[in-house]
């Protein structure tokens, strides 16, 4: 059952900044690469055996809602564990950890699954940095990583000291520039998890403050915004997403029985409205996934203006409509499968920075 609280039209539409930020994202929509649609929710797989029909270790999967299946868009070898970190204009940033004997190496990889270009950011360039987001800086046209520099243990500072600047502060790194990350300050702006790019800003929800942190990608400065619910309300699952050029936010109760879905209808005045309360079909979910409470996760996203409620477990991922009905079951049988809010929009736009990346390749591994 769905409680539809308000159903207003989006009168404002996208801002010019938002339209420009997304323009390149829709170039070449459809089946440019038959494995890539114009948009999709990406999923990282940490384990699986392809010989018995499971996705291979290191696969990056996308949800194809129309065909009701998961399909690989990139594949790393079995010694690599990868996590999707950020995406912008068809560019995908992956955090990769490779086992080398008793040791392991960590690096960021940049790829475009549509043009099948891939390369790495040289280490130790980003040692001691946490990725916050990826964006296109409009005045220069450069693609930049927003980073937060953490305080490393003394035993790991040998490389870290080679990069000047403060710890516990934000930095900006321009892809392909060869420059060191540049400190922009803002020690209070630490945020992890996927961001939402909208109205010229990246957005994160910070639960402890119960506020939304916004980063202006032109001015490269931060500001705080109101969230739709009070700090006293704690939810098991929550997050931000974009729908119809508006910022959306969801929260799920501790028992994972319902999901509240909010929309920021007036961005400038920070006015939120509750659009849906989706009553989850709990018994059907547990029967379909063969799990008990707290053994599945819930996430909300959108595609083509439709709200998607996704429930994931080691057996399958379920797609549930805003009316609370189970619409599809996408089996995967991978214990390590995790839903990520990172979205990929296919783009054939060439990016000049790719050839300058470490181990740059085209139409080769890691792509299938």
N, C-alpha and C positions, 0 to 999 in steps of 0.2 A: 504494500500500500504506500502511496505517496501523498504527503501533505503539501500541496502547492500553495505557498504562502502569498507570493506575489508573482505576477506575470507581466511585467512592464516591457515595452520595447526599448531597445538600445538606441536612444535618440542621438547620442553623441558620436557613436561609431569610433573608429580608430583615429588616433591623432596622426598627424603627418609623420611624426617621428616613428610611430609604431608601424605605419604603412611602409616607410622606407626601410626600416629594420627588417621587415618581413618580405620585401619585394623580391630580393634575390632568393629567398627561400622557396618561391613557387615557380621559378624558372624551370621549365622542363618537367611539369607535373605529369603524373601518370606512370607508365611503365618505361621510363628511360632505361633503367636496368630492370629487367623483369622481376628482380627480387626487391626492388625499392619502390614504394609508393611515395606520393607527395608528402605524406606525414605518417608517423607511426610511433608508438610507444616502444622504447628500446628495453631489452631485457638481457642481463648478463647471466651466463650459465657457468657455474664453477665446477660442475661434475656431470659426467654422462658417458655412455658407451654407445657409439654409433653402430656397432655390430648388432645390437639388439633394439635398434630403432630410436635410441635416445640421441639428443644433441651432443655433439662432441665438446669436450672440455675446452673452454675458451671461446665458444661461439657467442656472437652478439646477435640476438634475435629481435625481430620486430613483429608486432601484432598486426596481422591483416584481418581487420574486423569484417570486411565483406566476404572474404573466403573462409573466415573462421578458422584460422590456423596461425601458427608461429613459424617464421621462416628465417634462416640465417642471412645476415647482410655482411658479416665479416667473420673470419675464423682465425684464431691464433692456435699455435701448436700446443700440445698437451702440457708443456712445461711452463706455460704462461697463464697466470690468473689475471683477468682484466675486469675493470669496473668502469661503466660509463660515467663520466664526470660532468660534461657540459656539451652543448651543441649550439651552433649559430650558422645560418645560411648554408646548410648542408655539411658544415664542418663538425666533426665529432672528436672530442677529447677523451682519451682513454687513459686510465691509470693502470699500468702494467707491472706485474711482479713476476720475475722469472727465477726459477730455482736453478742454481748452478752448484751442483754437489751439495755440500753442507751449508752453502751460503745462498743469498738471493740478491738480485739487483732490481731496483725500482726506477721506473721512468714514466714520463708522460708521452703518449703517442698522439699524433694529429693525423686524422684521415678524412677522406671524403668517399664514402661508399659508392656514390654515383659515378664519379670520375675515376674511382679506384686508385687514388693517390694516397700515399701514407709515408710518414716519417716521424722521427723522434726528436724531442727537445734534448740537446746535449746535457748530460750530467757531468759535473755536479752543479750545473747552472741553477737548478731549482731545488737543490738540497736544503731542507729546512723550511720549505714553503708548502702551504696548503692551498689548493686551488679553490677559488670561490666562484669563478664564472669566466665565460668567454663572450666577447662583444666586438662589434665593429665601431671604431671611433670615427664618427661622421666627419669631423673637420679634416682628417688626414686620410680616411679610407683604410687605415690600418686595422688589422685584427689583433686584439690584445687579450692577454690573460690577466684577470684580477686575482691577486694572490694575497695570502696572509702569512707573514713570517712568524714562525713559532720559536720559542726558546728551546734550543737543543741541549741535551746533556753534554757535559764537558768533553766526554769521550768522542763526540761526534762533531765537534766544532772546528776541526782542522780545515775542512772545506768551507764551512759556513763563514769563516772569518774573511774569506777572499772577496766576499760581496759586501760593500759598505752599506751602512744604514742601520736603523734601529730594529730590534726584535719586537715582537708583539705589535706589529704595525702592518698596514696594507701596502702592497706594491703593485706595479703594473709592468708587464713584460710584453713587448711587441714581437709577434711572430715574424721570424725571418730577418730581424734587424741586426742580430749579433751583439746587441747592447745587453748590459746587465739589467736585471729588474730595477725599476725606479721606485723609490719610497714616496708615498703620498700621505703618510701619516694615518690618522684615524685608528688608534689602538682599540677603541671600543667596538669596532665594526666587524669583529671576527664572526664569520658565519660559514657553515658547511652545508652540504646537501645541494641539490640542483636548484638553480634560480629560475625565475620566470621573467623574460624580457617583454616589457610592455610600456608604451608611452615613453620611450627613450630611457627607461631605467630597468635595472635588474632588481628583483625582489626576492627576499627570503623571509620566512616566518621564524621568529625567535621566541620559543615557548617560555623561557624563564622571564623575559620582559613582557611577554604577551603583546608584542609589537611586531610590525613589519618593517624590516630594514630595506631601504631603497637606495640604489646607487645610480646616479645620473651618468650615463655613458659618454656624454659630451663634456660636461664640466668636471667629471671624475671626482664627484663629491657625494657624500651620504646624507640621508635624512631619515627620520622615523615617521611611520604612519600607523594609524589605529588599526587593530584587528577587529573582527566582528563580534568576538565574545570576550568575557571577562577573564582576568587572571585566575580566578578561583575555579574556573571550569577546566578540568584536566581530562584530556581524551587520549585513548590508546593510540589512535592513528589520526594524523592531521597533515595538511600540506596545502600548497598553493598550486594553481593551474590557471591557464588562460582559456577563456571561452568567449567567442564573438567579440574579440578585441576588448574584453573586460577581464579584470583580475578576479579569479574565483578562489574560494577557500573551502576546505571540507574538514570535518572532524567526526570521528566515530567513537561511540561510547565504549566504556571498558569491556563490556561483554560482547562487543561487535554485533549488536542487534539492529542498530540503525546508523545512518550517516546523515548529518546535516550539511547542506551545500549552500554556501553563501556567495553572493556576487557583489562586487564593488561598483554600483551603478553610477555613482557620481565620484569620479576619481579625484577631482580637485577638492571637493568638500569632504571626501572620505566617508561617504554614506553607503553603508552596506544594507543588503536586503537578503532575507532568507528565502531561497528559491524552492528548495526541496527538503523534505525529511523522508529519506528512503528507508523503509522498513525492510531489512535484509531477510531473505527466506532462510533463516538459520537452520532449520531441520533439513531442508533440501541441500544446503551447502555442506552440512556435516555428512549427509548421506552420499552426496556426489563425490566429496573428497575423502570420505572415510576417516574423518578426524574429529577430535573433540574440541572444546573451546580453547582459544589462545594458541591454536596450532596453525592458524592461517592469518594472512595479512590483508588489509583493505587499502585501496588507493582509488582516487577519483581523478579522471583526466577528461579530455574532450577531443572530438574529431569531427570536422565539418559542422560544428555547432551543436553536435550531440554530446550529452554528458555520458561518460563511461564510468561505471562502478566496477572495479576489478578486484576479485578475491583470489588470492594465490596460496597454493600449498605445494608440497613436494610431488603430488600426483598430477595436478592440473591447475589451470587458471580459468576462473569463471567470469563471464561477462554478464552483468546484471543491469537491467534498465532502471530508469528513475521511477517506474511503477513498482519496483521490487521484484519483478519477474526474472527468472533465470533465462537468458537469451541464448547463451552458448557456453560450451565447455571445451577448452583448448588443452588437450592432454600434453604433458611433457615428460613426466616421470623423472625429473631431475631434482635431487635433494637441494642442490645449490642454486636453483633458479630464484632470482630476486627481481621484483618489479622495481623499475626506476622511473622517476618522473621526467627524465631526459627524453626529449622528442627530436626526431630527425626529419627534416624537410628536404627532399631531394633537390639538388642544384647542380647544374652543369657549368656554372660560372667558374672560370679558371682563377686561381689565386696565386699571385706571384711568389709568395713566401715558401711554397711547398719545396722547390728544388734546394733551398738552403737548409732544410731539415736534415738531421742525422739519419743515415740509412734510408734515404729517400727512394721509393719504388713506385712504379705505376703498373697496374694490372698484374700484380704478383702478390705473394703472401704478404699480408695476412688475409687477403680476400679470397673467397671461394670462387 
